[in-house]
Every structure is written in structure tokens, then in C-alpha cells.
Amino acid sequence: MFMTKKQAQLLLLAAGVLMLLFGVWRGEADTVFSKAIRLCMECVGIG
């Protein structure tokens, strides 16, 4: 069973959306956001 390019793209897009939603559900968005803030403050020299 071979997939067309469009089917493969849709499958990968759906997998990506599901992984994103799973990360948000687990509370990973807050962790990533806080790490991003710290990293930006270190680059600017504030933190």
C-alpha cells in the first residue's frame, strides 16, 4: 500500500497536531515558555 504525497503530508500534519496537543495537555507549554524567556534574557544580558 503506497501513499500519495498529499496523503503522507496530511498524515504527518495530523501526527504533528496530535503531538502538539498532547504536549499542551501535559503542561509542557508552560515549561517551554519559561525556558524561552530565560534564554532570551540571558542573550540580551538582563538575566
mmCIF entry with sequence, helices, sheets and N, C-alpha, C, O atoms, coordinates in Angstrom:
data_MODEL
# 
_entry.id   MODEL 
# 
_entity.id                         1 
_entity.type                       polymer 
_entity.pdbx_number_of_molecules   1 
# 
_entity_poly.entity_id                      1 
_entity_poly.type                           'polypeptide(L)' 
_entity_poly.nstd_linkage                   no 
_entity_poly.nstd_monomer                   no 
_entity_poly.pdbx_seq_one_letter_code       MFMTKKQAQLLLLAAGVLMLLFGVWRGEADTVFSKAIRLCMECVGIG 
_entity_poly.pdbx_seq_one_letter_code_can   MFMTKKQAQLLLLAAGVLMLLFGVWRGEADTVFSKAIRLCMECVGIG 
_entity_poly.pdbx_strand_id                 A 
# 
loop_
_entity_poly_seq.entity_id 
_entity_poly_seq.num 
_entity_poly_seq.mon_id 
_entity_poly_seq.hetero 
1 1  MET n 
1 2  PHE n 
1 3  MET n 
1 4  THR n 
1 5  LYS n 
1 6  LYS n 
1 7  GLN n 
1 8  ALA n 
1 9  GLN n 
1 10 LEU n 
1 11 LEU n 
1 12 LEU n 
1 13 LEU n 
1 14 ALA n 
1 15 ALA n 
1 16 GLY n 
1 17 VAL n 
1 18 LEU n 
1 19 MET n 
1 20 LEU n 
1 21 LEU n 
1 22 PHE n 
1 23 GLY n 
1 24 VAL n 
1 25 TRP n 
1 26 ARG n 
1 27 GLY n 
1 28 GLU n 
1 29 ALA n 
1 30 ASP n 
1 31 THR n 
1 32 VAL n 
1 33 PHE n 
1 34 SER n 
1 35 LYS n 
1 36 ALA n 
1 37 ILE n 
1 38 ARG n 
1 39 LEU n 
1 40 CYS n 
1 41 MET n 
1 42 GLU n 
1 43 CYS n 
1 44 VAL n 
1 45 GLY n 
1 46 ILE n 
1 47 GLY n 
# 
_struct_asym.id          A 
_struct_asym.entity_id   1 
# 
loop_
_struct_conf.conf_type_id 
_struct_conf.id 
_struct_conf.pdbx_PDB_helix_id 
_struct_conf.beg_label_comp_id 
_struct_conf.beg_label_asym_id 
_struct_conf.beg_label_seq_id 
_struct_conf.pdbx_beg_PDB_ins_code 
_struct_conf.end_label_comp_id 
_struct_conf.end_label_asym_id 
_struct_conf.end_label_seq_id 
_struct_conf.pdbx_end_PDB_ins_code 
_struct_conf.beg_auth_comp_id 
_struct_conf.beg_auth_asym_id 
_struct_conf.beg_auth_seq_id 
_struct_conf.end_auth_comp_id 
_struct_conf.end_auth_asym_id 
_struct_conf.end_auth_seq_id 
_struct_conf.pdbx_PDB_helix_class 
_struct_conf.details 
_struct_conf.pdbx_PDB_helix_length 
HELX_P HELX_P1 AA1 LYS A 5  ? TRP A 25 ? LYS A 5  TRP A 25 1 ? 21 
HELX_P HELX_P2 AA2 GLU A 28 ? VAL A 44 ? GLU A 28 VAL A 44 1 ? 17 
# 
_struct_conf_type.id          HELX_P 
_struct_conf_type.criteria    ? 
_struct_conf_type.reference   ? 
# 
loop_
_atom_site.group_PDB 
_atom_site.id 
_atom_site.type_symbol 
_atom_site.label_atom_id 
_atom_site.label_alt_id 
_atom_site.label_comp_id 
_atom_site.label_asym_id 
_atom_site.label_entity_id 
_atom_site.label_seq_id 
_atom_site.pdbx_PDB_ins_code 
_atom_site.Cartn_x 
_atom_site.Cartn_y 
_atom_site.Cartn_z 
_atom_site.occupancy 
_atom_site.B_iso_or_equiv 
_atom_site.pdbx_formal_charge 
_atom_site.auth_seq_id 
_atom_site.auth_comp_id 
_atom_site.auth_asym_id 
_atom_site.auth_atom_id 
_atom_site.pdbx_PDB_model_num 
ATOM 1   N N  . MET A 1 1  ? 0.846  -1.182 0.000  1.00 0.00 ? 1  MET A N  1 
ATOM 2   C CA . MET A 1 1  ? 0.000  0.000  0.000  1.00 0.00 ? 1  MET A CA 1 
ATOM 3   C C  . MET A 1 1  ? 0.887  1.238  0.000  1.00 0.00 ? 1  MET A C  1 
ATOM 4   O O  . MET A 1 1  ? 1.594  1.507  0.971  1.00 0.00 ? 1  MET A O  1 
ATOM 5   N N  . PHE A 1 2  ? 0.844  1.974  -1.076 1.00 0.00 ? 2  PHE A N  1 
ATOM 6   C CA . PHE A 1 2  ? 1.639  3.194  -1.185 1.00 0.00 ? 2  PHE A CA 1 
ATOM 7   C C  . PHE A 1 2  ? 0.745  4.409  -1.005 1.00 0.00 ? 2  PHE A C  1 
ATOM 8   O O  . PHE A 1 2  ? -0.404 4.431  -1.446 1.00 0.00 ? 2  PHE A O  1 
ATOM 9   N N  . MET A 1 3  ? 1.298  5.418  -0.348 1.00 0.00 ? 3  MET A N  1 
ATOM 10  C CA . MET A 1 3  ? 0.551  6.655  -0.138 1.00 0.00 ? 3  MET A CA 1 
ATOM 11  C C  . MET A 1 3  ? 0.953  7.673  -1.189 1.00 0.00 ? 3  MET A C  1 
ATOM 12  O O  . MET A 1 3  ? 2.085  7.688  -1.672 1.00 0.00 ? 3  MET A O  1 
ATOM 13  N N  . THR A 1 4  ? 0.017  8.505  -1.521 1.00 0.00 ? 4  THR A N  1 
ATOM 14  C CA . THR A 1 4  ? 0.370  9.618  -2.382 1.00 0.00 ? 4  THR A CA 1 
ATOM 15  C C  . THR A 1 4  ? 1.052  10.676 -1.528 1.00 0.00 ? 4  THR A C  1 
ATOM 16  O O  . THR A 1 4  ? 1.019  10.613 -0.299 1.00 0.00 ? 4  THR A O  1 
ATOM 17  N N  . LYS A 1 5  ? 1.657  11.629 -2.176 1.00 0.00 ? 5  LYS A N  1 
ATOM 18  C CA . LYS A 1 5  ? 2.355  12.699 -1.458 1.00 0.00 ? 5  LYS A CA 1 
ATOM 19  C C  . LYS A 1 5  ? 1.383  13.473 -0.569 1.00 0.00 ? 5  LYS A C  1 
ATOM 20  O O  . LYS A 1 5  ? 1.715  13.811 0.568  1.00 0.00 ? 5  LYS A O  1 
ATOM 21  N N  . LYS A 1 6  ? 0.207  13.749 -1.074 1.00 0.00 ? 6  LYS A N  1 
ATOM 22  C CA . LYS A 1 6  ? -0.787 14.506 -0.308 1.00 0.00 ? 6  LYS A CA 1 
ATOM 23  C C  . LYS A 1 6  ? -1.244 13.732 0.934  1.00 0.00 ? 6  LYS A C  1 
ATOM 24  O O  . LYS A 1 6  ? -1.416 14.320 2.001  1.00 0.00 ? 6  LYS A O  1 
ATOM 25  N N  . GLN A 1 7  ? -1.437 12.442 0.799  1.00 0.00 ? 7  GLN A N  1 
ATOM 26  C CA . GLN A 1 7  ? -1.838 11.620 1.943  1.00 0.00 ? 7  GLN A CA 1 
ATOM 27  C C  . GLN A 1 7  ? -0.742 11.593 3.007  1.00 0.00 ? 7  GLN A C  1 
ATOM 28  O O  . GLN A 1 7  ? -1.032 11.679 4.201  1.00 0.00 ? 7  GLN A O  1 
ATOM 29  N N  . ALA A 1 8  ? 0.504  11.476 2.580  1.00 0.00 ? 8  ALA A N  1 
ATOM 30  C CA . ALA A 1 8  ? 1.624  11.471 3.519  1.00 0.00 ? 8  ALA A CA 1 
ATOM 31  C C  . ALA A 1 8  ? 1.718  12.808 4.243  1.00 0.00 ? 8  ALA A C  1 
ATOM 32  O O  . ALA A 1 8  ? 1.970  12.848 5.448  1.00 0.00 ? 8  ALA A O  1 
ATOM 33  N N  . GLN A 1 9  ? 1.516  13.897 3.516  1.00 0.00 ? 9  GLN A N  1 
ATOM 34  C CA . GLN A 1 9  ? 1.558  15.221 4.134  1.00 0.00 ? 9  GLN A CA 1 
ATOM 35  C C  . GLN A 1 9  ? 0.454  15.376 5.177  1.00 0.00 ? 9  GLN A C  1 
ATOM 36  O O  . GLN A 1 9  ? 0.695  15.897 6.266  1.00 0.00 ? 9  GLN A O  1 
ATOM 37  N N  . LEU A 1 10 ? -0.741 14.930 4.852  1.00 0.00 ? 10 LEU A N  1 
ATOM 38  C CA . LEU A 1 10 ? -1.860 15.027 5.790  1.00 0.00 ? 10 LEU A CA 1 
ATOM 39  C C  . LEU A 1 10 ? -1.635 14.156 7.018  1.00 0.00 ? 10 LEU A C  1 
ATOM 40  O O  . LEU A 1 10 ? -1.971 14.555 8.133  1.00 0.00 ? 10 LEU A O  1 
ATOM 41  N N  . LEU A 1 11 ? -1.068 12.969 6.821  1.00 0.00 ? 11 LEU A N  1 
ATOM 42  C CA . LEU A 1 11 ? -0.779 12.079 7.938  1.00 0.00 ? 11 LEU A CA 1 
ATOM 43  C C  . LEU A 1 11 ? 0.257  12.708 8.872  1.00 0.00 ? 11 LEU A C  1 
ATOM 44  O O  . LEU A 1 11 ? 0.091  12.673 10.091 1.00 0.00 ? 11 LEU A O  1 
ATOM 45  N N  . LEU A 1 12 ? 1.315  13.278 8.311  1.00 0.00 ? 12 LEU A N  1 
ATOM 46  C CA . LEU A 1 12 ? 2.349  13.919 9.132  1.00 0.00 ? 12 LEU A CA 1 
ATOM 47  C C  . LEU A 1 12 ? 1.813  15.169 9.824  1.00 0.00 ? 12 LEU A C  1 
ATOM 48  O O  . LEU A 1 12 ? 2.179  15.444 10.967 1.00 0.00 ? 12 LEU A O  1 
ATOM 49  N N  . LEU A 1 13 ? 0.960  15.922 9.154  1.00 0.00 ? 13 LEU A N  1 
ATOM 50  C CA . LEU A 1 13 ? 0.355  17.101 9.762  1.00 0.00 ? 13 LEU A CA 1 
ATOM 51  C C  . LEU A 1 13 ? -0.527 16.696 10.940 1.00 0.00 ? 13 LEU A C  1 
ATOM 52  O O  . LEU A 1 13 ? -0.477 17.322 11.999 1.00 0.00 ? 13 LEU A O  1 
ATOM 53  N N  . ALA A 1 14 ? -1.326 15.663 10.760 1.00 0.00 ? 14 ALA A N  1 
ATOM 54  C CA . ALA A 1 14 ? -2.197 15.187 11.840 1.00 0.00 ? 14 ALA A CA 1 
ATOM 55  C C  . ALA A 1 14 ? -1.366 14.676 13.018 1.00 0.00 ? 14 ALA A C  1 
ATOM 56  O O  . ALA A 1 14 ? -1.715 14.922 14.173 1.00 0.00 ? 14 ALA A O  1 
ATOM 57  N N  . ALA A 1 15 ? -0.276 13.972 12.737 1.00 0.00 ? 15 ALA A N  1 
ATOM 58  C CA . ALA A 1 15 ? 0.598  13.476 13.806 1.00 0.00 ? 15 ALA A CA 1 
ATOM 59  C C  . ALA A 1 15 ? 1.215  14.645 14.567 1.00 0.00 ? 15 ALA A C  1 
ATOM 60  O O  . ALA A 1 15 ? 1.301  14.611 15.794 1.00 0.00 ? 15 ALA A O  1 
ATOM 61  N N  . GLY A 1 16 ? 1.642  15.670 13.849 1.00 0.00 ? 16 GLY A N  1 
ATOM 62  C CA . GLY A 1 16 ? 2.226  16.846 14.488 1.00 0.00 ? 16 GLY A CA 1 
ATOM 63  C C  . GLY A 1 16 ? 1.227  17.574 15.370 1.00 0.00 ? 16 GLY A C  1 
ATOM 64  O O  . GLY A 1 16 ? 1.566  17.995 16.476 1.00 0.00 ? 16 GLY A O  1 
ATOM 65  N N  . VAL A 1 17 ? 0.015  17.723 14.896 1.00 0.00 ? 17 VAL A N  1 
ATOM 66  C CA . VAL A 1 17 ? -1.027 18.395 15.685 1.00 0.00 ? 17 VAL A CA 1 
ATOM 67  C C  . VAL A 1 17 ? -1.348 17.583 16.934 1.00 0.00 ? 17 VAL A C  1 
ATOM 68  O O  . VAL A 1 17 ? -1.517 18.145 18.016 1.00 0.00 ? 17 VAL A O  1 
ATOM 69  N N  . LEU A 1 18 ? -1.433 16.270 16.788 1.00 0.00 ? 18 LEU A N  1 
ATOM 70  C CA . LEU A 1 18 ? -1.702 15.425 17.955 1.00 0.00 ? 18 LEU A CA 1 
ATOM 71  C C  . LEU A 1 18 ? -0.585 15.518 18.986 1.00 0.00 ? 18 LEU A C  1 
ATOM 72  O O  . LEU A 1 18 ? -0.859 15.570 20.185 1.00 0.00 ? 18 LEU A O  1 
ATOM 73  N N  . MET A 1 19 ? 0.681  15.541 18.537 1.00 0.00 ? 19 MET A N  1 
ATOM 74  C CA . MET A 1 19 ? 1.802  15.669 19.465 1.00 0.00 ? 19 MET A CA 1 
ATOM 75  C C  . MET A 1 19 ? 1.789  17.028 20.152 1.00 0.00 ? 19 MET A C  1 
ATOM 76  O O  . MET A 1 19 ? 2.081  17.125 21.344 1.00 0.00 ? 19 MET A O  1 
ATOM 77  N N  . LEU A 1 20 ? 1.458  18.063 19.418 1.00 0.00 ? 20 LEU A N  1 
ATOM 78  C CA . LEU A 1 20 ? 1.373  19.404 19.992 1.00 0.00 ? 20 LEU A CA 1 
ATOM 79  C C  . LEU A 1 20 ? 0.289  19.455 21.065 1.00 0.00 ? 20 LEU A C  1 
ATOM 80  O O  . LEU A 1 20 ? 0.518  19.985 22.152 1.00 0.00 ? 20 LEU A O  1 
ATOM 81  N N  . LEU A 1 21 ? -0.879 18.914 20.769 1.00 0.00 ? 21 LEU A N  1 
ATOM 82  C CA . LEU A 1 21 ? -1.967 18.906 21.741 1.00 0.00 ? 21 LEU A CA 1 
ATOM 83  C C  . LEU A 1 21 ? -1.627 18.058 22.971 1.00 0.00 ? 21 LEU A C  1 
ATOM 84  O O  . LEU A 1 21 ? -1.999 18.413 24.089 1.00 0.00 ? 21 LEU A O  1 
ATOM 85  N N  . PHE A 1 22 ? -0.933 16.958 22.770 1.00 0.00 ? 22 PHE A N  1 
ATOM 86  C CA . PHE A 1 22 ? -0.529 16.115 23.892 1.00 0.00 ? 22 PHE A CA 1 
ATOM 87  C C  . PHE A 1 22 ? 0.448  16.869 24.798 1.00 0.00 ? 22 PHE A C  1 
ATOM 88  O O  . PHE A 1 22 ? 0.359  16.766 26.021 1.00 0.00 ? 22 PHE A O  1 
ATOM 89  N N  . GLY A 1 23 ? 1.378  17.625 24.209 1.00 0.00 ? 23 GLY A N  1 
ATOM 90  C CA . GLY A 1 23 ? 2.315  18.416 24.997 1.00 0.00 ? 23 GLY A CA 1 
ATOM 91  C C  . GLY A 1 23 ? 1.615  19.511 25.778 1.00 0.00 ? 23 GLY A C  1 
ATOM 92  O O  . GLY A 1 23 ? 1.960  19.764 26.932 1.00 0.00 ? 23 GLY A O  1 
ATOM 93  N N  . VAL A 1 24 ? 0.649  20.157 25.174 1.00 0.00 ? 24 VAL A N  1 
ATOM 94  C CA . VAL A 1 24 ? -0.122 21.190 25.874 1.00 0.00 ? 24 VAL A CA 1 
ATOM 95  C C  . VAL A 1 24 ? -0.920 20.566 27.006 1.00 0.00 ? 24 VAL A C  1 
ATOM 96  O O  . VAL A 1 24 ? -1.001 21.136 28.095 1.00 0.00 ? 24 VAL A O  1 
ATOM 97  N N  . TRP A 1 25 ? -1.506 19.410 26.765 1.00 0.00 ? 25 TRP A N  1 
ATOM 98  C CA . TRP A 1 25 ? -2.288 18.709 27.782 1.00 0.00 ? 25 TRP A CA 1 
ATOM 99  C C  . TRP A 1 25 ? -1.433 18.349 28.991 1.00 0.00 ? 25 TRP A C  1 
ATOM 100 O O  . TRP A 1 25 ? -1.908 18.380 30.126 1.00 0.00 ? 25 TRP A O  1 
ATOM 101 N N  . ARG A 1 26 ? -0.148 18.001 28.741 1.00 0.00 ? 26 ARG A N  1 
ATOM 102 C CA . ARG A 1 26 ? 0.756  17.627 29.831 1.00 0.00 ? 26 ARG A CA 1 
ATOM 103 C C  . ARG A 1 26 ? 1.356  18.832 30.547 1.00 0.00 ? 26 ARG A C  1 
ATOM 104 O O  . ARG A 1 26 ? 2.043  18.667 31.555 1.00 0.00 ? 26 ARG A O  1 
ATOM 105 N N  . GLY A 1 27 ? 1.112  20.034 30.047 1.00 0.00 ? 27 GLY A N  1 
ATOM 106 C CA . GLY A 1 27 ? 1.641  21.229 30.689 1.00 0.00 ? 27 GLY A CA 1 
ATOM 107 C C  . GLY A 1 27 ? 3.031  21.597 30.221 1.00 0.00 ? 27 GLY A C  1 
ATOM 108 O O  . GLY A 1 27 ? 3.707  22.397 30.868 1.00 0.00 ? 27 GLY A O  1 
ATOM 109 N N  . GLU A 1 28 ? 3.468  21.037 29.118 1.00 0.00 ? 28 GLU A N  1 
ATOM 110 C CA . GLU A 1 28 ? 4.805  21.310 28.611 1.00 0.00 ? 28 GLU A CA 1 
ATOM 111 C C  . GLU A 1 28 ? 4.928  22.721 28.033 1.00 0.00 ? 28 GLU A C  1 
ATOM 112 O O  . GLU A 1 28 ? 6.032  23.259 27.949 1.00 0.00 ? 28 GLU A O  1 
ATOM 113 N N  . ALA A 1 29 ? 3.819  23.318 27.640 1.00 0.00 ? 29 ALA A N  1 
ATOM 114 C CA . ALA A 1 29 ? 3.881  24.660 27.055 1.00 0.00 ? 29 ALA A CA 1 
ATOM 115 C C  . ALA A 1 29 ? 4.414  25.662 28.065 1.00 0.00 ? 29 ALA A C  1 
ATOM 116 O O  . ALA A 1 29 ? 5.199  26.541 27.707 1.00 0.00 ? 29 ALA A O  1 
ATOM 117 N N  . ASP A 1 30 ? 4.003  25.545 29.315 1.00 0.00 ? 30 ASP A N  1 
ATOM 118 C CA . ASP A 1 30 ? 4.495  26.449 30.355 1.00 0.00 ? 30 ASP A CA 1 
ATOM 119 C C  . ASP A 1 30 ? 5.996  26.286 30.560 1.00 0.00 ? 30 ASP A C  1 
ATOM 120 O O  . ASP A 1 30 ? 6.713  27.271 30.733 1.00 0.00 ? 30 ASP A O  1 
ATOM 121 N N  . THR A 1 31 ? 6.466  25.056 30.540 1.00 0.00 ? 31 THR A N  1 
ATOM 122 C CA . THR A 1 31 ? 7.894  24.787 30.717 1.00 0.00 ? 31 THR A CA 1 
ATOM 123 C C  . THR A 1 31 ? 8.699  25.393 29.577 1.00 0.00 ? 31 THR A C  1 
ATOM 124 O O  . THR A 1 31 ? 9.706  26.062 29.809 1.00 0.00 ? 31 THR A O  1 
ATOM 125 N N  . VAL A 1 32 ? 8.260  25.162 28.356 1.00 0.00 ? 32 VAL A N  1 
ATOM 126 C CA . VAL A 1 32 ? 8.972  25.682 27.192 1.00 0.00 ? 32 VAL A CA 1 
ATOM 127 C C  . VAL A 1 32 ? 8.958  27.201 27.198 1.00 0.00 ? 32 VAL A C  1 
ATOM 128 O O  . VAL A 1 32 ? 9.971  27.830 26.891 1.00 0.00 ? 32 VAL A O  1 
ATOM 129 N N  . PHE A 1 33 ? 7.833  27.796 27.541 1.00 0.00 ? 33 PHE A N  1 
ATOM 130 C CA . PHE A 1 33 ? 7.715  29.252 27.560 1.00 0.00 ? 33 PHE A CA 1 
ATOM 131 C C  . PHE A 1 33 ? 8.648  29.862 28.606 1.00 0.00 ? 33 PHE A C  1 
ATOM 132 O O  . PHE A 1 33 ? 9.301  30.870 28.335 1.00 0.00 ? 33 PHE A O  1 
ATOM 133 N N  . SER A 1 34 ? 8.718  29.264 29.792 1.00 0.00 ? 34 SER A N  1 
ATOM 134 C CA . SER A 1 34 ? 9.597  29.815 30.835 1.00 0.00 ? 34 SER A CA 1 
ATOM 135 C C  . SER A 1 34 ? 11.069 29.666 30.448 1.00 0.00 ? 34 SER A C  1 
ATOM 136 O O  . SER A 1 34 ? 11.872 30.557 30.728 1.00 0.00 ? 34 SER A O  1 
ATOM 137 N N  . LYS A 1 35 ? 11.430 28.561 29.814 1.00 0.00 ? 35 LYS A N  1 
ATOM 138 C CA . LYS A 1 35 ? 12.816 28.382 29.362 1.00 0.00 ? 35 LYS A CA 1 
ATOM 139 C C  . LYS A 1 35 ? 13.153 29.372 28.253 1.00 0.00 ? 35 LYS A C  1 
ATOM 140 O O  . LYS A 1 35 ? 14.273 29.880 28.197 1.00 0.00 ? 35 LYS A O  1 
ATOM 141 N N  . ALA A 1 36 ? 12.205 29.648 27.382 1.00 0.00 ? 36 ALA A N  1 
ATOM 142 C CA . ALA A 1 36 ? 12.438 30.610 26.300 1.00 0.00 ? 36 ALA A CA 1 
ATOM 143 C C  . ALA A 1 36 ? 12.651 32.011 26.858 1.00 0.00 ? 36 ALA A C  1 
ATOM 144 O O  . ALA A 1 36 ? 13.499 32.753 26.361 1.00 0.00 ? 36 ALA A O  1 
ATOM 145 N N  . ILE A 1 37 ? 11.902 32.373 27.871 1.00 0.00 ? 37 ILE A N  1 
ATOM 146 C CA . ILE A 1 37 ? 12.066 33.693 28.491 1.00 0.00 ? 37 ILE A CA 1 
ATOM 147 C C  . ILE A 1 37 ? 13.443 33.813 29.109 1.00 0.00 ? 37 ILE A C  1 
ATOM 148 O O  . ILE A 1 37 ? 14.122 34.824 28.928 1.00 0.00 ? 37 ILE A O  1 
ATOM 149 N N  . ARG A 1 38 ? 13.864 32.779 29.844 1.00 0.00 ? 38 ARG A N  1 
ATOM 150 C CA . ARG A 1 38 ? 15.191 32.820 30.471 1.00 0.00 ? 38 ARG A CA 1 
ATOM 151 C C  . ARG A 1 38 ? 16.294 32.904 29.435 1.00 0.00 ? 38 ARG A C  1 
ATOM 152 O O  . ARG A 1 38 ? 17.256 33.653 29.608 1.00 0.00 ? 38 ARG A O  1 
ATOM 153 N N  . LEU A 1 39 ? 16.162 32.139 28.358 1.00 0.00 ? 39 LEU A N  1 
ATOM 154 C CA . LEU A 1 39 ? 17.169 32.151 27.302 1.00 0.00 ? 39 LEU A CA 1 
ATOM 155 C C  . LEU A 1 39 ? 17.268 33.526 26.660 1.00 0.00 ? 39 LEU A C  1 
ATOM 156 O O  . LEU A 1 39 ? 18.372 34.023 26.439 1.00 0.00 ? 39 LEU A O  1 
ATOM 157 N N  . CYS A 1 40 ? 16.147 34.142 26.359 1.00 0.00 ? 40 CYS A N  1 
ATOM 158 C CA . CYS A 1 40 ? 16.152 35.481 25.744 1.00 0.00 ? 40 CYS A CA 1 
ATOM 159 C C  . CYS A 1 40 ? 16.758 36.507 26.684 1.00 0.00 ? 40 CYS A C  1 
ATOM 160 O O  . CYS A 1 40 ? 17.507 37.380 26.245 1.00 0.00 ? 40 CYS A O  1 
ATOM 161 N N  . MET A 1 41 ? 16.447 36.416 27.965 1.00 0.00 ? 41 MET A N  1 
ATOM 162 C CA . MET A 1 41 ? 17.003 37.381 28.919 1.00 0.00 ? 41 MET A CA 1 
ATOM 163 C C  . MET A 1 41 ? 18.515 37.210 29.057 1.00 0.00 ? 41 MET A C  1 
ATOM 164 O O  . MET A 1 41 ? 19.232 38.192 29.252 1.00 0.00 ? 41 MET A O  1 
ATOM 165 N N  . GLU A 1 42 ? 19.009 35.971 28.957 1.00 0.00 ? 42 GLU A N  1 
ATOM 166 C CA . GLU A 1 42 ? 20.441 35.738 29.014 1.00 0.00 ? 42 GLU A CA 1 
ATOM 167 C C  . GLU A 1 42 ? 21.128 36.284 27.774 1.00 0.00 ? 42 GLU A C  1 
ATOM 168 O O  . GLU A 1 42 ? 22.226 36.833 27.864 1.00 0.00 ? 42 GLU A O  1 
ATOM 169 N N  . CYS A 1 43 ? 20.494 36.139 26.618 1.00 0.00 ? 43 CYS A N  1 
ATOM 170 C CA . CYS A 1 43 ? 21.096 36.641 25.374 1.00 0.00 ? 43 CYS A CA 1 
ATOM 171 C C  . CYS A 1 43 ? 21.205 38.159 25.389 1.00 0.00 ? 43 CYS A C  1 
ATOM 172 O O  . CYS A 1 43 ? 22.193 38.719 24.913 1.00 0.00 ? 43 CYS A O  1 
ATOM 173 N N  . VAL A 1 44 ? 20.193 38.825 25.934 1.00 0.00 ? 44 VAL A N  1 
ATOM 174 C CA . VAL A 1 44 ? 20.203 40.281 25.992 1.00 0.00 ? 44 VAL A CA 1 
ATOM 175 C C  . VAL A 1 44 ? 21.135 40.759 27.094 1.00 0.00 ? 44 VAL A C  1 
ATOM 176 O O  . VAL A 1 44 ? 21.660 41.871 27.030 1.00 0.00 ? 44 VAL A O  1 
ATOM 177 N N  . GLY A 1 45 ? 21.340 39.930 28.097 1.00 0.00 ? 45 GLY A N  1 
ATOM 178 C CA . GLY A 1 45 ? 22.221 40.296 29.192 1.00 0.00 ? 45 GLY A CA 1 
ATOM 179 C C  . GLY A 1 45 ? 21.496 40.796 30.422 1.00 0.00 ? 45 GLY A C  1 
ATOM 180 O O  . GLY A 1 45 ? 22.122 41.368 31.315 1.00 0.00 ? 45 GLY A O  1 
ATOM 181 N N  . ILE A 1 46 ? 20.198 40.596 30.487 1.00 0.00 ? 46 ILE A N  1 
ATOM 182 C CA . ILE A 1 46 ? 19.415 41.075 31.625 1.00 0.00 ? 46 ILE A CA 1 
ATOM 183 C C  . ILE A 1 46 ? 19.466 40.054 32.753 1.00 0.00 ? 46 ILE A C  1 
ATOM 184 O O  . ILE A 1 46 ? 19.632 40.425 33.915 1.00 0.00 ? 46 ILE A O  1 
ATOM 185 N N  . GLY A 1 47 ? 19.327 38.788 32.428 1.00 0.00 ? 47 GLY A N  1 
ATOM 186 C CA . GLY A 1 47 ? 19.228 37.752 33.448 1.00 0.00 ? 47 GLY A CA 1 
ATOM 187 C C  . GLY A 1 47 ? 20.488 37.115 33.693 1.00 0.00 ? 47 GLY A C  1 
ATOM 188 O O  . GLY A 1 47 ? 20.572 36.215 34.529 1.00 0.00 ? 47 GLY A O  1 
# 
